[in-house]
Amino acid sequence: MGMSMQLMFFKFMVAISLLLQIVILPQQAGAVDELVRQVREQTAKSNTTCILVFGDSSVDPGNNNYIPTTNKGNFPPYGKNFDNGTSTGRFSNGKLATDFIAEAFGYRNIVRGFLEPHMEKEDMLHGVSFASAGSGYDDLTANLTNVLTITKQVEYLMHYKIHLSRLIGKARAAETLQKAVYILSFGTNDFIQNYFEEFDRAKQFTVVQYQNYLISRMALAITKMQRIGARKVAVVGVPPLGCFPLIEMIRDDDNKCDGPLDSVAISFNSMIKQKLAVLSKSLHIRTAYIDIYGSIMSAVQNPKQYGFVETAKGCCGTGTVEFGDTCKGLSTCADPTKYVYWDAVHPTETMYRIVADDALRAIVLGDFLAN
């Protein structure tokens, strides 16, 4: 092929590429816009009031900033792509999935932490997060790093109800809690930082026994929430634990996800779904399962479909071992939107947006918001 032909071919391919961006990207944006429209329509019909979030670092917007723990993310490069590059305490480069969900509901564009000392009334009315990085369904997990246990988070829900009663009266406060969406996101630390690292629980339980113990703890928390007012509860499953860059590095398996750990996640997620079906009937509540495992695994296995280039390393430092304190002040990759993970454990804002969109589809298709 002559030089002129090569140049013509190159220009042709560039034109095709630009055309695809013009045609396909608006379609994708249109699909998201339609999803948000459906969510807001259902939210309005059901008079959904707010979202209340419980969990670990996957949904902690910065509560750990205000408690005596080393498990914090309120320093660079965390928050690099957040508003004004602010390190809020979120363990990512930007927003979390729950921020995108709140935005889609039409409330605020972020979810604030319950422990934030200066919170506007509107933020309080439209939902807060009680989550604490390092927490789990097992209170022992949270105690390992001195963070908020799930027991404490549910206790803070009662405090929230008291605050609301003072703001808008007892009747409206009770209605707000009954028409809220409750989101739980725990489990990762129970396995990664507790069972498979500390071994105290491993001496007490087999893996299956520990999974059942965690499910019982989840059920207890949801039961307590129901007594306080919860009627709609969504539970986020456990992500593919074996695909964390940190785990892949420890297992030294040529950038392959760790099968046994992923099997633990899969079986545990199945238990969550089964228990939610039971609780839905026994507590007379609506439940939804959010499949974060499927969202992340799909991105890891089909990166080009989502615009990702790197799936086995995080954006911070070497991308293989750094997270939390060890990520502090390190350089980062040039384009986080091409990465599934921000550090060796936590997803990027781009990945969290995908998780949020998948969660919203599950909520819409499952009529979760209906009265």
Helices and strands as residue ranges (DSSP letters): H 3-46, E 51-55, G 63-66, G 83-85, H 97-105, E 112-113, H 121-125, E 127-129, H 139-144, H 150-168, H 170-178, E 181-185, H 188-189, I 190-195, H 200-204, H 207-228, E 232-236, G 241-243, H 245-251, H 259-282, E 286-290, H 292-301, H 303-306, E 310-314, G 324-327, G 336-338, E 339-341, H 349-365
